[in-house]
Amino acid sequence: MEKLISLENVSKHFHVGKNRTLVAVNDITLDIYKGETLGVVGESGCGKSTLGRVVMGIYPATKGKMTYNGKVVNIKKTKDRYEYAKKAQIIFQDPYASLNPRMTVGSIIAEGMEIHNMYDKKKRMERVYELLETVGLNKEHANRFPHEFSGGQRQRIGIARALAIEPEFIVCDEPISALDVSIQSQIINLLKEIQEKNGFTYMFIAHDLNIVKYISDRIAVMYLGNLVELASSDEIYEHTLHPYSQALLAAVPIPDPDKEAQKGIKVLEGDVPSPINPKPGCPFANRCSKVMDCCRTESPKLKEVRPGHFVACHLMDQ
Ligand code: SF4
């Protein structure tokens, strides 16, 4: 498969006080292939949304390199940022907060096209109508305001806005977690449909492993800013190797009550350590049931342990 985006040793730090650094994303190396959906999972605060914003070009990386179609992207340069913004778009988690309440739906969808000088005014409006239909709304909705819509409809507007400038890559940042369960599958199906039609590449960020499995070709598991496991969706569910991924999967309920009773849940114990000035060693060491002495001092590196299956854990060295 052809690479679209490559991250090489990318980190994102935030200074939060004197000699205090919050390491939100730590030394991630990862490729995203054209046309795939890469699911990114982990508990809240694991850095998945920050990674999404780095890949999207909203935050500049503190360290490391990102390439898009083989070309280095440096979003600190205005020209690169502007060019990249035409290719990469984001769908936000909260459809209530992400739409300007004072703008009509038509203006919200057309805004990106105006910024990028795409089409004349008439053609832009035609495109707004087309996009509203693509996402299951209609032309008449263009003159209304966001508060007149339900949560699911607002997320459809957010999707239409992301599609407006004809991007190649879309970060879906927990796009369904603020929605009712009954609406979630409609939005997922819509995202899948438009991907099949347009060949988009998605990074799909979620904490719900069931949803990620359904939509993703590959899954990246993050813990405390680190990438701890990466494999195809089937592989990661059939051969879960990292103790953290095993605990995350064990927490997913199985619809069959007999199997659910038999599985013997491994509840994650202990607290997630602070991402501020993190200690050396494995980030999962204080919660891992298989912790060894070396885990407390040496950071495990991500290694390929089966074809296409990468794990960062000292157990893989044994
Ligand atoms: Fe557990 Fe050690 Fe593996 Fe970390 S490196 S997940 S502490 S066994």
Residues whose N, C-alpha, C, O or C-beta is under 5 A from the ligand:
A	BS01	SF4	P243 C282 F284 A285 C288 K290 V291 M292 C295 P300 A312 C313 H314 L315
